[in-house]
Amino acid sequence: MADAKIKPLGDRVLLELKESTEEMRGGIYIPDSAKEKPQEYTVIALGTGKNDDNGNKIPFDVKVGDIVLTSRYGGTEVKVDGKEYKVVNQEDILAIVG
């Protein structure tokens, strides 16, 4: 796991872009500019949490180390020390992979 210098707040989750492998389809090289952006991320850190109407902490559905899929346009992308991260609200996480 990365030692990120970012600590998400509230019900936000810090995600790191999962490395993708180079793909060849039918022997044709697909340049980076033509590939769809991956939506698969590794959970790096969880926020401080959110409270329900009664003041009880709402537990996160994900944990550090989970591989997740996110909505394409949700969250905010940031770059720290050359690494790409995405900060999303927990509700922007669509699924846990695996």
N, C-alpha and C positions, 0 to 999 in steps of 0.2 A: 504494500500500500504506500501511496505517496504521503509525504509529510507536508500537506498543503498549508500554505500561509493564510488560508481563508477559512473562517468559521461562519457557517450559515446561521441565520437567526430564525426564530419562529418555526414554522413547519416546512422550512426550506431544506433542500438536500443538495450537497455538493457532489457533482458527478465528474468523472474523468473519462474522456473519449477513449473507447476501447480500440486498440490497434486493429486495423483491418489488413487483410492480406491482399496482395496484388492479384487481380483476376484477369484471365484471358478467356475470351468467348469466341469460339470458332477460329482461333489463331489470330484474332485481331486485338491489338493493344488498345485498352481503354484509358485515355489520359485522365488525370485527376480532375480536370475541369469538366469532364463529361459524366463522371460518376455521381450517383446520388450520395448525398452526405449520410454517413452512418447514423443510426439512431440508437446504437447500443453503447451503453456507458457502464462504468464500474462506480458503485457508491463509495465515496471517499470519506464523507463526514455527514452527520445529521445535525440539524439545527437544535435550538434550545427547546423546541416543542411548542405546542399550541394548547390552550385550555378550552374546555367546553363551557357551556353556560353556567355550570355548577362549580367551576374552578378546578375541575379534575383534568390532569394532563391526558391528552389524547395520544395513545402510543403510535409510533411509526409502523408502517406496514413493511418497511425495508430495513436492512441492517447494513453496516459497513461491510464491503466485500461482495455484496449482491451485484449481479449483472442485470441491468434493467433496460427496458425500451421506453423512450419518452416520446411525447408528441413532437412533431417536426418543428413547430414554431414556438413552443413553450420555453420559458426560462430565459436566462441571460448568459451568453457565452463570454468568458473571460480568459485571458492568457496571462499566466504567472510563471516566471522563470522558464519560458519556452514551452510550457505545457498548456494544453487546452482543457479548460474546465467549463462546466455548465452548472449554473445555480437554478434550480427549479423548485416550485412548490410541490409538495408531495402529490397533489392531485394531478400534476402533469406527468407523473410516472404511470405508464399504461400497463406494464407487466414486468414480472421477474422472470428472467430467462433461466431455464434449467431446473 
